[in-house]
Amino acid sequence: EDGIRDVERSRGLGDVYKRQEQKLSIDTSLNLKSGKVISSYDLIYQTYGQLNNNRDNAVLICHALSGNHHVAGYHEGDDKPGWWDNMIGSGKPIDTDNLFVVCVNNLGGCHGSTGPTSINKDTQNTYGFDFPIVTVEDWVNSQKVLMDSLNIKKWQFVVGGSLGGMQAFQWALDYPEYIDNAIIIAAAPKLTAQNIAFNEVARQAIMSDPDWCSGNYLKENKVPKRGLALARMLGHITYLSDKSMAQKFGRDLKQEKIGFNFDVELQIESYLRYQGEKFVNTFDANTYLLMTKALDYYDPINDTKFIDKISSTMTKFLLVSFTSDWRFPPVRSEEIVKTLISYNKNVSYACVKSDGGHDAFLMKNDNYFDVMRNFIENN
């Protein structure tokens, strides 16, 4: 109905999950914050668990910059599970025995949802660099369309880490009557100048690659591999802490002795190059540009309508930060906490000790998982 066609593709996951991967094709236009309009688009998503008869046990998982809809379980032929498999599943903090979990590949992504690698139905050509810039607010609006198509009355929880946490916060602002609880992990109310600078260096690495072809590399049958790999290497450094890198790699040599050359000599060099090379085979360069811009633009507290929005929400909030996260340090989560308290909102906060850096939100940590489990079971 209303221009929505739902095409389901289901695959079994053995004894782990019965995973559903679905494509929602939407023929109604989406007005973007930039003023541009996408006339039609697809959203790829997966679900876990069962929606109850009251349709009120649903959880939306929002992914971060390089994430996707494959949040738990195994794809056929894959040797590793989804990116948050330790958090989501039977008996896990986000327990699929009781909750119905939905995760969608964001608009502008490169894992099935309409994005730069998709065909523009208006021109019959690949979007490429012409795909419009999307924002956190745009993602939330498209997720609301998905919510309606699933006939979900209200999200019991909207959960996300990093850029996903920003989406969880935005849900509470834009659709307060459709969300009971927001779990915002390792996030910030806006980027610092330093964080924007990291993103700009990453973008310049991509756009300076001779194979970028002004963003139209797919038409030229090329991929800006060197630039995208450098962007990933830079990003990966910021996701780890100095202590975690020291513990994992130190100054260990790859070979038995120093070669006095510019080949890979240290284990950390080898690791970063491997991460960069692996990333270019699974991610699109234009999507990386879009995701970093969405991060840069996010600043809801400076929205002229922020006071009205935050005043109207009855959402309960859980904020979680990690001691070693220097990309989005605890003080950034505390900014959100203080803002919510100033408007008399129901907010809980935990700063978890961890050496994992920004990526700690993806890692198993008993204290972290206990905080998550306690909040979820009591709300």
Secondary structure as UniProt FT lines:
FT   TURN            2..3
FT   STRAND          4..13
FT   TURN            14..16
FT   STRAND          17..26
FT   STRAND          30..31
FT   TURN            33..34
FT   STRAND          37..38
FT   STRAND          41..48
FT   TURN            53..54
FT   STRAND          58..62
FT   TURN            65..66
FT   TURN            76..77
FT   TURN            83..87
FT   STRAND          88..89
FT   TURN            90..91
FT   STRAND          94..95
FT   TURN            96..98
FT   STRAND          100..104
FT   TURN            107..108
FT   TURN            116..117
FT   STRAND          119..120
FT   TURN            121..124
FT   STRAND          125..126
FT   HELIX           128..130
FT   HELIX           136..149
FT   TURN            150..151
FT   STRAND          155..161
FT   HELIX           163..174
FT   HELIX           176..178
FT   STRAND          179..185
FT   HELIX           193..207
FT   HELIX           210..215
FT   TURN            216..221
FT   HELIX           225..239
FT   HELIX           242..248
FT   TURN            249..251
FT   HELIX           267..279
FT   TURN            280..282
FT   HELIX           285..297
FT   HELIX           300..302
FT   TURN            304..305
FT   HELIX           306..312
FT   STRAND          316..322
FT   TURN            323..324
FT   HELIX           330..342
FT   TURN            343..344
FT   STRAND          347..352
FT   HELIX           357..362
FT   HELIX           366..377
//
